[in-house]
């Protein structure tokens, strides 16, 4: 996969942008981070679905549940 690199000369502020192929280590890191983010999203989605199911079972809205818990 090509990645975009932007280098900034801190003395002049000049920016240079170029593309290059990612290294195997960069690819492994990217895939690891993606897997972690996908797992977190799956967990968040599951919690939201469980919450919605519980609220539906109780027959109340989220706002009503917040009022009960405050």
RODO-2510 file (C-alpha; in nm, 4 decimals, decimal comma):
residues 70
     n   res          X          Y          Z
     1     x     0,0000     0,0000     0,0000
     2     x     0,1279     0,3445    -0,0822
     3     x     0,1444     0,5965     0,2014
     4     x     0,1651     0,9725     0,1740
     5     x     0,4511     1,1424     0,3589
     6     x     0,4706     1,5153     0,4268
     7     x     0,7997     1,6525     0,5517
     8     x     0,8153     2,0054     0,6930
     9     x     1,1356     2,2087     0,7108
    10     x     1,0953     2,3770     1,0492
    11     x     1,3320     2,6581     0,9553
    12     x     1,1621     2,7584     0,6309
    13     x     0,8153     2,6100     0,6772
    14     x     0,8472     2,4476     0,3347
    15     x     0,6436     2,1290     0,2967
    16     x     0,7442     1,8414     0,0728
    17     x     0,4927     1,5650     0,0052
    18     x     0,5657     1,2315    -0,1611
    19     x     0,4336     0,8759    -0,1719
    20     x     0,6157     0,5519    -0,1024
    21     x     0,5339     0,1893    -0,0327
    22     x     0,4840     0,1101     0,3350
    23     x     0,7322    -0,1203     0,5041
    24     x     0,6247    -0,4646     0,6283
    25     x     0,6448    -0,3329     0,9854
    26     x     0,4222    -0,0335     0,9005
    27     x     0,1741    -0,2653     0,7317
    28     x     0,1665    -0,4974     1,0339
    29     x     0,1117    -0,2022     1,2662
    30     x    -0,1651    -0,0613     1,0440
    31     x    -0,3418    -0,3972     1,0306
    32     x    -0,3076    -0,4433     1,4079
    33     x    -0,4563    -0,1004     1,4762
    34     x    -0,7378    -0,1654     1,2272
    35     x    -0,8188    -0,4980     1,3941
    36     x    -0,8258    -0,3305     1,7366
    37     x    -1,0530    -0,0510     1,6113
    38     x    -1,2840    -0,3025     1,4416
    39     x    -1,3085    -0,5024     1,7654
    40     x    -1,3863    -0,1875     1,9656
    41     x    -1,6570    -0,0889     1,7152
    42     x    -1,8095    -0,4368     1,7315
    43     x    -1,8152    -0,4178     2,1123
    44     x    -1,9666    -0,0685     2,1081
    45     x    -2,2320    -0,1761     1,8579
    46     x    -2,3180    -0,4827     2,0685
    47     x    -2,3552    -0,2698     2,3821
    48     x    -2,5784    -0,0216     2,1968
    49     x    -2,7962    -0,3043     2,0648
    50     x    -2,8272    -0,4583     2,4125
    51     x    -2,9179    -0,1193     2,5581
    52     x    -3,1817    -0,0603     2,2899
    53     x    -3,3265    -0,4071     2,3459
    54     x    -3,3485    -0,3515     2,7205
    55     x    -3,5157    -0,0130     2,6773
    56     x    -3,7637    -0,1676     2,4339
    57     x    -3,8330    -0,4518     2,6756
    58     x    -3,8975    -0,1996     2,9544
    59     x    -4,1077     0,0117     2,7220
    60     x    -3,9227     0,3341     2,8031
    61     x    -3,7087     0,5810     2,6118
    62     x    -3,3451     0,6575     2,6797
    63     x    -3,4467     0,9956     2,8234
    64     x    -3,6891     0,8254     3,0628
    65     x    -3,4177     0,5826     3,1721
    66     x    -3,1831     0,8738     3,2398
    67     x    -3,4505     1,0403     3,4541
    68     x    -3,4952     0,7197     3,6541
    69     x    -3,1224     0,6904     3,7148
    70     x    -3,0581     1,0526     3,8096
***
